[in-house]
């Protein structure tokens, strides 16, 4: 059974006005426990609207969102919608701008406190989540506002992890970070998922980042699901992705150009390792 799914999900903006538009329309999507799902799409494709439905921040105009098989907007679940938000943790783009507590400890502890956990459990979760994101205990009493951009980002992610969600959703977790900070966040996501076995959904404009982390890729275009499959299945359709305004990985671009030059090479290449294998295949064939 899928841990999280939506069926025929539709959401309208400016309903009843001349500006009424469908932000997402007829979206079917599901993910299993332990998967890493990458979500990509051009600006305005419906990515952010979609993920805000997955933890109940937005209610669909039609269709359903199910968590562990239960409609999150059923009459019974509606009364306790905040429990859905504990189970499906959403970390917005530039989450450091939403930091408000006076110390790192209090910031990370805020979510667990809303869950009405006892002090010992809260402290345990704060320490565990800090360890996950690579923040030592010396940061506990520091003001989060005194930290670097990358450190603030890790505090914000730790505050979601501390609630131990079944599904962790990250909206552009690497946006605005330098290469070192970006790699640290990607390593954090991989380590967290590997150790906890939870589902991770992350939105990114970086096709390279998606290729490194994701088990499956959801491509949004004009509010609809354009593609949904493994990285290989999606990236093999590089020409279609480019038509949607998406930038495929640079290494993929190289092999697309080689193909256009008449070289009989594969084009579903999106990592350096795959590129090396294809290069050796081509050169060995030539030698034969």
C-alpha positions in Angstrom: 0.0 0.0 0.0 1.2 3.5 -0.8 2.1 5.6 2.2 1.0 8.8 0.5 -1.1 9.2 -2.6 -3.4 11.6 -4.3 -6.2 10.7 -6.8 -7.5 13.1 -9.4 -6.3 16.0 -7.4 -7.4 19.4 -8.6 -6.9 22.9 -7.0 -8.2 26.2 -8.4 -7.1 29.7 -7.6 -9.3 32.8 -7.9 -12.4 30.7 -8.0 -15.5 32.5 -9.5 -13.4 35.3 -11.0 -12.2 35.9 -14.6 -8.8 34.9 -13.3 -9.8 31.4 -12.2 -7.0 29.0 -13.0 -6.2 25.3 -12.3 -2.9 25.2 -10.4 -3.0 21.4 -10.4 -5.5 19.4 -12.3 -6.3 15.7 -12.3 -3.1 14.7 -10.6 -2.6 11.0 -9.7 0.5 10.3 -7.6 1.7 7.8 -5.0 4.8 6.9 -3.2 5.9 4.0 -1.1 7.6 3.8 2.3 11.4 4.3 2.0 11.3 6.0 -1.5 13.1 9.2 -2.5 10.9 11.0 -5.0 12.3 13.9 -6.9 9.8 16.5 -8.2 10.8 18.8 -11.1 9.0 21.3 -13.3 9.4 24.8 -14.6 8.2 27.8 -12.5 4.4 27.8 -12.4 4.1 24.1 -13.2 2.2 23.3 -10.0 5.0 21.8 -7.9 4.6 23.9 -4.8 0.8 23.8 -4.9 1.0 20.0 -5.2 3.3 19.5 -2.2 1.2 21.8 0.0 -1.7 19.4 -0.5 0.3 16.4 0.7 0.3 17.6 4.3 -3.0 19.4 4.4 -1.9 23.0 4.1 -4.2 23.2 1.1 -7.5 21.4 0.6 -8.3 20.2 -2.9 -11.3 21.5 -4.8 -11.8 17.9 -6.0 -10.0 14.6 -5.7 -8.4 13.1 -2.6 -5.1 12.9 -0.7 -4.6 9.7 1.3 -2.1 9.0 4.1 -1.7 5.3 4.7 -4.9 4.7 2.9 -7.0 7.3 4.8 -8.4 10.4 3.2 -6.8 13.3 5.1 -9.9 15.4 4.6 -12.5 12.9 5.7 -14.9 14.1 8.3 -13.0 12.4 11.1 -9.5 13.3 10.0 -10.5 16.9 9.3 -10.8 17.4 13.0 -7.2 16.4 13.6 -5.6 17.8 10.4 -2.5 18.9 12.4 -1.7 15.2 13.0 -1.3 14.9 9.3 1.2 17.7 9.4 3.2 15.9 12.0 3.2 12.8 9.9 4.0 14.6 6.7 6.7 17.2 7.5 7.0 20.1 4.9 10.1 22.2 4.8 9.5 25.3 2.6 12.0 26.9 0.2 14.3 29.2 2.2 13.0 27.9 5.5 15.6 29.9 7.4 13.3 33.0 6.8 10.7 31.3 9.0 13.0 30.8 12.0 11.7 32.7 15.0 12.9 31.2 18.3 15.8 32.7 20.3 18.0 29.6 20.5 18.7 26.6 18.2 17.4 24.2 20.8 14.1 26.0 21.1 13.7 26.3 17.4 14.1 22.6 16.8 12.0 21.7 19.9 9.0 23.8 18.8 7.4 21.0 16.6 7.8 18.3 19.2 6.3 20.6 21.9 3.2 21.0 19.7 3.0 17.2 19.7 2.7 17.4 23.5 5.7 15.2 24.2 7.4 15.2 27.6 10.6 17.2 28.1 13.0 14.2 28.0 11.6 13.0 24.7 11.7 16.5 23.2 15.4 16.8 24.3 16.2 13.4 22.8 14.6 14.4 19.5 16.4 17.7 19.4 19.8 16.1 19.9 19.1 13.3 17.4 18.0 15.7 14.7 20.9 18.0 15.3 23.2 15.0 14.9 21.5 14.2 11.6 22.1 17.6 10.2 25.7 17.9 11.4 25.2 20.4 14.2 27.2 19.8 17.4 25.8 20.4 20.9 27.6 23.7 21.1 25.0 25.2 18.8 22.1 24.5 21.2 22.3 27.8 23.0 23.2 29.9 20.0 20.8 32.2 18.3 19.8 30.7 14.9 20.0 34.3 13.6 23.7 34.3 14.1 24.4 31.3 12.0 25.4 31.1 8.3 22.8 30.5 5.6 23.7 26.9 5.3 23.6 26.3 9.1 20.2 28.0 9.3 18.9 25.7 6.6 20.1 22.7 8.6 18.4 24.0 11.7 15.1 24.4 9.8 15.4 20.9 8.4 16.2 19.5 11.9 13.1 21.1 13.2 11.0 19.0 10.8 13.0 15.8 11.4 12.5 16.2 15.1 8.8 15.5 14.6 9.8 12.1 13.1 7.5 12.4 10.1 6.6 9.4 8.0 7.2 11.5 5.0 9.7 14.4 4.8 9.0 17.0 2.0 11.7 19.5 1.1 11.0 22.3 -1.3 14.2 23.4 -3.1 16.4 22.4 -0.1 19.6 23.5 -1.8 18.4 26.9 -3.2 20.8 29.7 -2.7 23.6 27.6 -1.1 27.2 27.5 -2.3 28.4 24.1 -3.7 29.8 23.0 -0.3 26.5 23.8 1.5 24.5 22.1 -1.3 26.6 18.9 -1.1 26.1 18.9 2.7 22.3 19.1 2.3 22.2 16.3 -0.3 24.3 14.1 2.0 22.0 14.9 4.9 18.9 13.8 2.8 20.6 10.6 1.8 21.8 9.8 5.3 18.5 10.6 6.9 16.6 8.4 4.5 19.0 5.5 4.8 19.0 5.5 8.6 15.3 6.2 9.1 13.9 4.3 6.1 11.3 7.0 5.7 9.9 8.5 2.5 11.5 11.7 1.2 10.0 14.0 -1.4 12.1 16.8 -2.6 11.5 19.5 -5.2 14.5 20.8 -7.1 15.4 22.7 -10.2 18.7 20.8 -10.4 18.4 17.8 -12.7 21.8 16.7 -11.4 20.6 16.7 -7.8 17.5 14.7 -8.7 19.7 12.2 -10.6 21.9 11.7 -7.6 19.2 11.1 -5.0 15.9 10.0 -6.5 14.5 6.6 -6.9 11.6 8.0 -9.0 11.0 11.3 -10.6 7.7 13.2 -10.9 7.6 15.8 -13.7 5.0 18.5 -13.5 4.0 20.6 -16.5 1.1 23.1 -16.6 -0.4 21.7 -13.5 -0.4 18.1 -14.7 1.8 15.1 -14.3 3.9 15.0 -17.5 6.0 12.0 -16.5 6.5 9.8 -13.5 9.0 7.0 -13.4 12.5 5.9 -12.6 15.4 8.4 -13.2 16.4 6.4 -16.2 12.9 6.3 -17.6 12.4 10.0 -17.3 15.9 11.2 -18.3 15.8 9.0 -21.4 13.1 11.5 -22.6 15.6 14.4 -22.5 14.3 16.0 -25.7 10.8 16.2 -24.2 12.1 17.6 -20.9 13.9 20.4 -22.8 10.7 21.2 -24.7 9.1 21.8 -21.3 11.8 24.3 -20.5 13.8 22.1 -18.2 17.6 22.0 -18.2 18.8 18.4 -18.5 22.1 17.5 -16.9 25.1 18.8 -18.8 26.5 15.3 -19.3 23.1 14.4 -21.0 23.5 17.4 -23.3 26.8 16.1 -24.4 25.4 12.8 -25.5 22.4 14.4 -27.1 24.8 16.4 -29.3 26.8 13.4 -30.1 23.6 11.6 -31.2 22.7 14.6 -33.4 26.1 14.4 -35.0 25.3 10.8 -36.1 27.1 8.9 -33.4 25.1 5.8 -32.3 25.3 6.5 -28.6 22.9 6.2 -25.7 21.2 9.4 -24.6 19.8 8.3 -21.2 23.1 9.3 -19.6 22.9 11.5 -16.6 25.9 10.6 -14.3 29.6 10.6 -14.8 29.8 6.9 -14.2 27.3 6.2 -17.0 29.2 8.5 -19.3 32.4 6.6 -18.7 30.7 3.3 -19.4 29.2 4.6 -22.6 32.6 6.1 -23.7 34.3 2.8 -23.2 31.5 0.9 -25.0 31.8 3.3 -28.0 35.6 3.2 -28.1 35.8 -0.6 -27.7 33.3 -1.1 -30.4 35.3 1.2 -32.7 38.4 -0.8 -32.0 36.7 -4.1 -32.9 
